[in-house]
């Protein structure tokens, strides 16, 4: 099996051939107003590290450790809760539509070198809507507990939930890729992802390689984005988007390679004769 570096190089070549798709990670990064607000609120020098897996659209905030100032990720209170309930469904639909079109188009681009973003958005919208909803529901306890009064309790909850969150991300990071590769529903994709995860092997090695890639990259990206304010964010959004597309393309081909029920995505664009067994 090819090494993680070889896979990343192949994903980079695929990204260059389909660069317009990088607009999606640009949009999702800009729409993440909580991360932007927290990054701009930093006073003084800030350095951070981040771990992550390609379980969704990989954008700037996958590589940035954003200070949360007491986990104000929702800022939900009696005055803002009705507004959040009004806005959330629209945000959910937009995110799901973008993800459905994005992952469907990555699959088509790797398989046929062409894609129809809007058609893919319609085709896979329902499973991606449910997948996005599940992700939001998992974070909802943190949002509802936001506020200074519960900061101590919230900190304890975060300590408990973070390793659980990463464990679940490991189990299910293949889900969005399996939805489009197998053209299946969310439940089947979740089951298939967990089956691959529990077998370990290449699935585990790829997760470790990707987490290490994010961890090492996050040092530089966090320093630039958080400490340079709005300029750093603007630079980060634009420059990291192609890297995010590379990451998602890399993961798509990888899942297709290891999943026995997924179709082949064709010949590799780089030499993969040398392997270190870390794929």
C-alpha positions in Angstrom: 0.0 0.0 0.0 1.3 3.5 -0.8 2.5 5.7 2.1 0.5 8.6 3.5 3.0 11.0 1.9 2.4 9.4 -1.5 -1.3 9.6 -1.0 -1.1 13.3 -0.1 1.0 14.0 -3.2 -1.6 12.3 -5.3 -4.3 14.4 -3.6 -2.3 17.5 -4.4 -2.2 16.7 -8.1 -6.0 16.0 -8.0 -6.6 19.3 -6.3 -4.6 21.2 -9.0 -6.8 19.7 -11.7 -10.0 20.6 -9.9 -9.1 23.8 -8.0 -12.6 25.4 -8.3 -13.8 22.9 -5.7 -11.6 24.7 -3.2 -14.2 27.4 -3.1 -16.2 25.2 -0.8 -13.7 25.2 2.1 -13.4 28.9 1.6 -17.2 29.3 2.1 -17.4 27.0 5.1 -14.4 28.8 6.8 -16.0 32.2 6.3 -19.4 30.9 7.6 -17.8 29.7 10.8 -18.4 33.0 12.6 -17.7 31.5 16.1 -14.2 30.6 15.1 -13.6 34.0 13.5 -15.0 35.9 16.5 -12.8 33.9 19.0 -9.7 34.3 16.8 -10.2 38.1 16.6 -10.8 38.3 20.4 -7.3 37.2 21.2 -5.3 39.8 23.1 -1.5 39.1 23.1 0.6 36.3 21.5 -1.1 33.0 21.1 0.2 29.6 20.1 -1.9 26.4 19.8 -2.0 22.9 18.4 -4.8 20.9 16.8 -5.7 17.3 16.1 -8.2 16.3 13.4 -9.4 13.8 10.9 -11.1 14.3 7.5 -14.6 13.6 8.8 -16.1 16.6 7.0 -15.1 19.4 4.7 -11.5 20.3 5.7 -11.1 24.0 5.9 -9.0 26.6 7.7 -10.4 25.8 11.1 -9.3 22.2 10.9 -5.8 23.5 11.2 -6.3 26.3 13.8 -6.5 26.0 17.5 -9.0 28.7 18.3 -9.0 30.1 21.9 -12.6 29.9 23.1 -12.6 32.2 26.1 -14.8 30.0 28.2 -16.3 28.0 25.3 -18.5 30.8 24.0 -19.2 28.7 20.9 -22.9 29.4 21.0 -23.4 32.4 23.2 -27.0 31.1 23.7 -29.0 32.9 26.3 -32.6 33.9 26.9 -32.3 36.8 24.4 -30.4 35.0 21.7 -32.0 31.5 21.8 -35.0 32.3 19.5 -32.7 33.9 16.9 -30.5 30.8 17.0 -33.5 28.5 16.5 -34.4 30.6 13.5 -31.0 30.7 11.9 -29.8 27.1 12.7 -32.1 25.4 10.1 -30.8 27.6 7.3 -27.2 27.0 8.4 -27.9 23.3 8.5 -29.3 23.2 5.0 -26.5 25.3 3.6 -23.8 23.2 5.2 -25.5 19.9 4.1 -26.0 21.2 0.5 -22.3 22.3 0.3 -21.1 19.0 1.7 -23.3 16.9 -0.6 -22.1 18.7 -3.7 -18.5 18.8 -2.5 -18.0 15.1 -1.7 -20.1 14.0 -4.7 -18.0 16.2 -7.0 -14.7 15.0 -5.5 -15.8 11.4 -6.2 -16.8 12.2 -9.8 -13.7 14.3 -10.4 -11.4 11.4 -9.3 -13.4 8.9 -11.3 -14.3 10.7 -14.5 -12.4 14.1 -14.3 -15.7 15.9 -14.5 -18.5 16.7 -12.0 -21.9 18.5 -11.7 -21.9 20.2 -8.3 -25.6 21.1 -8.1 -26.7 17.7 -9.3 -24.5 16.0 -6.6 -25.9 18.4 -4.0 -29.4 17.3 -4.8 -28.5 13.6 -5.1 -26.8 13.3 -1.7 -28.6 16.0 0.2 -30.6 13.9 2.6 -27.8 11.7 4.0 -25.6 14.7 4.3 -28.3 16.7 6.0 -28.7 13.9 8.6 -24.9 13.6 9.0 -24.6 17.3 9.6 -27.5 17.3 12.1 -25.9 14.5 14.1 -22.7 16.5 14.3 -24.6 19.5 15.6 -26.6 17.5 18.1 -23.3 16.1 19.5 -22.1 19.7 20.1 -25.4 21.0 21.5 -24.7 20.3 25.2 -21.5 22.5 24.9 -23.5 25.2 23.2 -26.4 25.2 25.8 -23.9 25.2 28.7 -22.0 28.2 27.3 -21.7 31.1 29.7 -19.5 32.3 32.6 -21.9 30.8 35.3 -21.2 27.3 34.1 -17.6 27.6 33.0 -16.3 25.3 35.7 -18.8 22.6 34.8 -18.3 23.1 31.1 -14.6 22.7 31.5 -15.1 19.3 33.1 -17.6 18.3 30.4 -15.1 19.3 27.7 -12.3 17.3 29.3 -14.6 14.2 29.2 -16.1 14.9 25.7 -13.0 15.7 23.8 -11.5 12.1 23.9 -15.0 10.7 23.2 -15.4 13.1 20.3 -12.1 12.1 18.8 -12.9 8.4 19.2 -16.2 8.8 17.4 -14.5 10.8 14.7 -12.0 7.9 14.2 -14.9 5.4 14.0 -16.9 7.4 11.5 -14.5 9.7 9.5 -15.0 7.5 6.4 -18.8 8.1 6.5 -19.1 11.1 4.0 -16.9 9.3 1.5 -18.8 6.0 1.8 -22.1 7.8 1.2 -21.0 8.9 -2.3 -18.7 5.9 -3.1 -21.4 3.3 -2.3 -24.3 5.7 -3.2 -25.9 4.6 0.0 -27.8 6.0 3.0 -26.3 7.4 6.2 -26.9 4.4 8.4 -25.2 2.0 6.0 -22.3 4.4 5.6 -21.9 4.7 9.4 -21.9 1.0 9.8 -19.4 0.5 7.0 -17.1 3.2 8.5 -17.2 1.6 11.9 -16.4 -1.8 10.4 -13.4 -0.4 8.6 -12.3 1.4 11.8 -12.5 -1.7 14.0 -10.3 -3.7 11.6 -7.5 -1.2 12.2 -4.7 -1.8 9.7 -4.6 0.8 6.9 -7.6 2.7 8.3 -5.8 3.2 11.6 -2.5 4.1 9.9 -4.1 6.7 7.7 -5.9 8.2 10.7 -2.6 8.5 12.5 -0.8 10.0 9.5 -3.6 12.5 8.9 -3.8 13.5 12.6 0.0 14.0 12.6 -0.2 16.1 9.4 -2.9 18.3 11.0 -0.9 18.5 14.3 2.3 19.6 12.7 0.6 22.1 10.3 -1.5 23.6 13.1 1.5 25.2 14.8 2.3 27.5 11.9 -1.2 28.1 10.7 -2.5 28.9 14.2 0.3 31.4 14.8 -0.4 33.2 11.5 -4.2 33.2 11.6 -4.7 34.1 15.3 -1.9 36.6 15.9 -2.4 38.5 12.6 -6.0 39.2 13.2 -8.3 39.8 10.2 -5.3 39.8 7.8 -4.2 36.5 9.1 -7.7 35.0 8.8 -8.0 36.3 5.3 -4.6 34.8 4.3 -5.5 31.5 6.1 -8.9 31.1 4.5 -7.5 31.5 0.9 -4.2 29.6 1.3 -5.6 26.6 3.4 -8.6 26.0 1.1 -6.5 24.1 -1.5 -4.8 22.1 1.3 -8.3 21.2 2.6 -9.4 20.0 -0.9 -6.2 18.0 -1.1 -6.9 16.4 2.2 -10.5 15.4 1.2 -9.3 14.1 -2.2 -6.6 12.1 -0.5 -9.1 10.6 1.9 -11.7 9.8 -0.9 -9.2 7.8 -2.9 -7.9 6.1 0.3 -11.4 5.0 1.4 -12.1 3.7 -2.2 -8.9 1.7 -2.0 -9.6 -0.1 1.3 -13.4 -0.5 1.1 -14.2 -3.7 -0.8 -17.6 -2.4 -1.9 -16.4 0.9 -3.2 -15.5 1.3 -6.9 -12.0 1.9 -8.0 -11.1 5.6 -8.7 -8.6 4.8 -11.5 -4.9 5.1 -11.8 -2.7 7.1 -9.4 -1.2 10.4 -10.6 2.1 9.8 -8.7 4.5 6.9 -8.4 3.5 4.7 -5.5 6.0 1.9 -5.8 7.7 2.9 -2.5 5.6 2.2 0.6 6.3 2.6 4.2 3.2 0.8 5.2 1.6 3.9 6.7 -1.4 4.1 4.4 
